[in-house]
């Protein structure tokens, strides 16, 4: 994860519990969407360039924290973080 973060390929986030243990995590990664391989009739309304995208690569919540809403909070935070970059 650290190597990918250093290369700006992904952004891992870790949520710690009050005891300092990992309660949950998520990772946003970067990528590109190239529409060039699609048939011309499918790309009429699509951008004629490669699009940079961010996607949720990993999301996890520790067993002792499941059903507590942490997954939703981690996803919401990841979306907020991505919109600021």
N, C-alpha and C positions, 0 to 999 in steps of 0.2 A: 504494500500500500504506500509506503514512504517513497519508494522509487517512482511509482506512477505519479505521486503528488509532486515530487521534485521536477518531473518532466511535464507537469501541468496536464497530465492525461486524465487524472481523476482527483476528486476532493473527498477524502474520507472524513466523516464526523462521528464522534463517539459521545454518548451520553452516559455520564457516571452517576451511580446511585449515591445516596448520602454516605454510604460506607466506603465509597471510592472504587466500587466494582463496576464493570461495564454492564449497564442496564439495556443499552441498545446502540445501534450504529446504522449509518447509511453512507453510501458512496455515490457521488455524482461523477459521471464520466463524460468525456467529450467525444464527438464523432462528427461524421459528415454524411449527408444524404445527397447522392448523385442520381439525378433522374435520367441521365444520358442513356442508360440501357433499356429504357422503356420504349415501347412503340410510339411513334409520333402522335397517333390519335389519342394516346393516354396522357400526353404531356402538354396538350394545348394550353391548359390553364395553370400549369405548374411553372415555377421559376426556371429560367434557362441557365441557372448557375448552380454550383454546389452549395448546399446550405450547411452551416455549422449548427450542431445540435448538442444538447446536454440530455443525458438519460440517467435514470436511476439504475445503477448497476447492482447495488446490494442494499438490502434493508433487513434488519434483524432486531428482535427484542428478546432479552433473556427470559427463560422459562418463568422465573419468579415475578416478572413484570408483565407477562402477557395478559391480555384483556383489561389493561389499565389505560389504554388510549395512547401509549407511548409511540406506537407505530404511526398513528395519525399525526402526532406532534412532530416526529422526526421527518415525515414526508412534507409537512407544511413548512418546517424550517428549511429543508433542502430547497423547496421551491422559492422561498424568500431569499435564501442565499444566492441562488442562481440568478434571480431577477436583478440583484444588485451588481453582479459582475459584468 
